[in-house]
Amino acid sequence: MIGNLNDRSRQILQAIIEEYIVTAEPVGSRTLTRRQGVNLSPASVRNVMSDLEEMGFLSSPHTSAGRIPTDRAYRFYVNTLLQVGRVSDDHEEQLRERLPLQGGDASRILRETSRMLSSLSRYAGVVLAPRFTENVLRHLEFVKLGGLRLLAILVTEHGIVHNKLVELQEDISGEELIRMTNYLNSLLQGLPMTEVRRRLIEQMQSDRVAHDALLDRALRLSKQALVETEADLFIEGQATFFNQPEFAEAGRMKELFQAFEEKGQLLQLLDRCLAADGVQIFIGNETNLNPGGMSIITSAYRSGSRKLGVLGIIGPTRMGYARVIPIVDYTARLVSRLLNSGEQQLPAVT
């Protein structure tokens, strides 16, 4: 039982985990006494390691006499043994220097955030953009692409841009398109997306629209444009897994990149993170990601009390949790301030 771990067992378990995080090599008793400063004989250490293995905290690879931590060990380490500090001054400076360069374009800010998370952590950075239905509409515009096609451009209150291709049944003039755009913005601007749909239905049933073919057409086009699409998911740094020995086998690497490409499992996990408060840590099998052996650390970014999306870092279960957790926490608070400030200069994060 976890509660039965005494101080000696905790010390040795922590030393094994921290050694394995650095080396990715099974840890033996002599390594602990020589490099980790465990002040016990190798024989005593082996006895404790044997007990920890029986309790499910360690496993023994067939090719080595050393032990490696299990998912249960990492969970105990994160919940009980880990001391998390603040983000380093260097990482803070890099984030504050890079993110403002994106100006007011929120989509570019979120993409750059995923790059920065990967760069600072040396793992994969991931950012889930605000879902379409959670947004407030700031502006809607139609752009002619040629033939019978329009590009509908929707801009939300935080500057997130959604593009949607709309097919026309018949051509429309530039003057008519301007009138339609002005009408729709006067009708829908400032409404939550869920309210936008209700307003469209109401207007399509009104007497005024029944006698104005252009307004009726505008409403029908906007209804096409407002069909919800899959949430934008920005992922950077997948190639960092090539440097992780746990994923050196070609089959595991193929499964990993397939999971990143298909995104379905990852989106489900990030939705779970969005429903929770604070920094969330999913370790190994807790992620339900295929292949296993991965952990993800996430935090939501906000507009006031309302959660907009999720950002985080994905790495092997052997990731450096003490270093990564503060990066995720600080970045989420920084992005929240930036998206809400609408200014070129980043406000301080406290």
N, C-alpha and C positions, 0 to 999 in steps of 0.2 A: 504493500500500500504506500501511496505517496507520503502520507503522514508519518510513516515509519522511518523516513530518511533522516539519519542523524547528521551532525555537523561534518563528520569525516566523509560520509557518503556524498553529501552535497558538494563538499570541496572537490572531491575526486571527479564527480560527474561534471561540475563546471569546468574543471581543468581539461577533461577529455573533449567536451564540446568546443571550447575555445581553441584547443590545439587542432582539432579536426576542421574547424572553420578556416584556419590558416593554411593547413597542409593538404587537406583532402585525403590523407593517408590514415589507415587504421592506427589507433593509438595503443601502444603497449605500456606496461608498467614502468619499464626503464625510461621511456620518454617522459613520463610524468615526473619521475624523481629527478631527472637531469634538467629538463627544460621548463617544467611548469612549477618547480619549487615545492612539490609535495614532500613534506618532511616525514616520510614513512619508508620502510624497507620495501623493495619490489615485491616481496612475498605478501606483505600486508596489503599493498595496493592491489595485487592480483585477487586476493580474497574479497575485497570490497567490489572490485569489478565483476567478479563472479556473481555476487549478490545482486548487483545492479542489472546484470543480464537476466537473472531469474525474475526480476521484477518488471522486465520489459523496457528498461531504459537504454540498454546496449544490445548490439548484435555482433556476431563474429563472422566476418567474411571467411569463406572456405580457404582462401589463399593466404591468410595471415593469422598470426596469433594475437594481433591487436583487436581492439573493439571500435565500433563506430556508433554514434548516437542514433536512436530511433526517433520517429515523430513524437512519441510520448516524451522523450528526453528534451527535445527542443521546446515542447509546450511547457514543461515544468521549468525549464531554463528561462523562458520568456516571462512566465507568470510569477516566478518565485526568486530567481537568482540574478536576473539581469538588472543592472543599474543603468538607466537611460539618462544621458545628459542633454544639453542643448546642442543645436546645430553648430558646427564649427564656424569661426569667423570667416574663414576662406570660402566655405560653401555659401554662407550667407551673402558675402560680397558678390560671388559669381551669379547667384540668382537675381540679386537686385540690379546688377549691371546688365544682364542679358534680357530679362523679361520686358523692361520698359521700351526696348528698341522696337517692339512690335506695335507700338502706338495703340490706337483704339480698336484694332481689328482683333476681336476676341478669338476667332477661329485660329488665327496665327499665334496668338498668345498661348492657347491650349496646346497647339502642336509644338511650339518651342518649349513648353513646360515638359512635355514627354521627353524631348531631347535632353533637357537639362537634368531631369531625374535619372536618365540613363547615364549621362556623362558623369554626374557626381557619385552615383552608386556603383557604377561599372556593372550594372545588371540591366534589365529591360525596364523602361519607363512606360507607363500607360496612363491615359487620360480619357475618361468618358465625358463627352460633351453633354450639356443639358438636353434632356429629352424634349422632343418637339412639343408634346402636350403640356410640358411644364413651363413653357415660355410665354411671354407677353409680346404681342406683335408691335413693332415700332414702325415698320414700313414695308409695303408690298409694291413691287414693280414688275412689269412685263417688258421683255426685250425680244424683238423680232429676230429670228435666226435664219430666215429665208424659207421659202415654200410655205407650208402650213404648220410651222412650228414656232412656239414661243418658249422663252426661258423665263420662268417665274422666279424672282429673287425675293426671298423673305428675310428681313432683318429683325432680330429680336431686341428686347430692351437692353441686353448686355452685349450687343454687337455680334452675336452668333449669326452667320449667314447660312441659309438653306436654299439650295437651288433645285428646281423641279422642272422637267421638260413637259410641256403641255402641247397636245396635238389639236389643231383647229379643224373644224368641218368645212369652213370657208374662209377666204382671206379677209383681213381687216386692215383698214388704213391706219397710218400713224396718228392722225388726228383722233380717230375713234379710240385708239389704244390709250392715248393720253387722257381722254375723258373717262374711260373705264378705270384707269389707274387712280385718278383723282377721286372718283366716286368711291372706290373700294377703300382707299386710305381714310377718307372722311368717315366711312361707315365702321371700319374695323380697327383703326389705329388705337393702341393702348389697351386692347382687350386681351385677356388670356386666351390661348388657343382653344380651350374647351368652350369658352364663351363665343369665340368667333364662329364656330360651327352652328351654334344656336341662333346667332344673329343672321347668318346666311339663310337658314331655313325660314326664319320669320320674314325676311325681305323677299325671298322668292315667292312667298304666299301673299304678298301685299298687292293692293290694287294698283299702286303706282308702277310697280315693275311689270304688272300684267299688260300695261299700256305703253311700255317703253322696251322695245326689243333689245336695244343696246345694253341697258341695265340688266336685263334678264341674262344676256350673254355674258356680261361681266361677272355676275354671280356664279354662273355655271363654270366659267373658267377658273375662278378663284376656288371653287369647291374641288376641282381637279388638283390645283396647286397645293391645297392644304391637306392632301392625303399624307398621313404619317409615314415616314420612312424609318429605317433602322437607325438607331442612335449612332452618331459619329464616334468612332473609337480610334484614338491616336496611339500607336505603339512604335516605340523606337528602341533600338538596341537588342533586337533578337539575336544578332550575331554574337553577342557577348556569351551566349551559351556554348559557342564553339570552344571557349576557353575553360569550360567547366568539365572536369574529368568524368563527372557523373553522366554526362550526355555525349561522351565521345563515341559511343556505339551508334552506328549509322541508323539503325532502326529507331532508337529513342530520339535521335535528332529529327528524323522524318516525322515522327508523331508530334514532336514539339512544334515544328513549323506548321504542321497541318492545323494544330489547335490555334495558333496565332492567326492563320489564314482564314479559318472558318468562323472564328470569333464567338460562336454560339455559347460554348461553355463559359468563356471568359465574361461575356455580357451578363449571363445569369449570376455569376459570382459577384460582379461589380454591382448588380442590382441589390444583392444581399448587403453589400457594404453600404450602399446608399441609404438603406433602411435603418442603419445603426449609427450611433453617435461616437465621436472621437476616432482615434487611430484603431483600425481593425487589423488583426494579424491572423491569417489562415496558413496553417502549416501542413505540408505534405498532403495526406489523404483528406484533410479538412477542406481543401480547395475543390475537390471533385474534378480536377483537371486531369486530362490524359495527354502525355504521360505523367506519372506521379513524380515525386521527388522535388516538387516545386513549392515555394511559399510565396505569398503575396501580402504586402503591407500597404494599406490604403487609408485615405481620409477624405471626407467630403469637403468640397469648397462650397461657399454659401453666398446668398444675398440676404442679409439680415439673418432671420431665423430659418429661412427657406433654403433647403439644400438644392444646389444647381446640378452638381455632378460629382464625380469621384476621380481622384488621381492616386497613383501608387507605383510601387516598384515590385517587379516579379524577378525572383532569383531561385537558385537551388535552396533546398531546406538548410543547406550549410551556409546560408548568407550571413553577413555580419550584422545581426539585428541591432546591436548597440549603436552602430554607425548609421544604419538606414532609417530607423524609426524617427530620429529627429529631423532628417531631411524631408521625409514625407509630411510630418506634422507642420514644419515651418513653411514648406511650399504650399500646402493647402491654405494656410492662413494668409500667405502672401498673395496667392491668386484670388482669394476672396476679396481682399482689399483692392486689388488692381481692377477687377471686373466691376466693382461697385463704385470706384472713384471716378472713372472716366477721365483720368488725368494722365499726362505724360510722365509725371514723377510719381514714383511709388511711395505711398505713405508708410510710416514706420509700422512694424509688426511687433506687438507687445505680447 
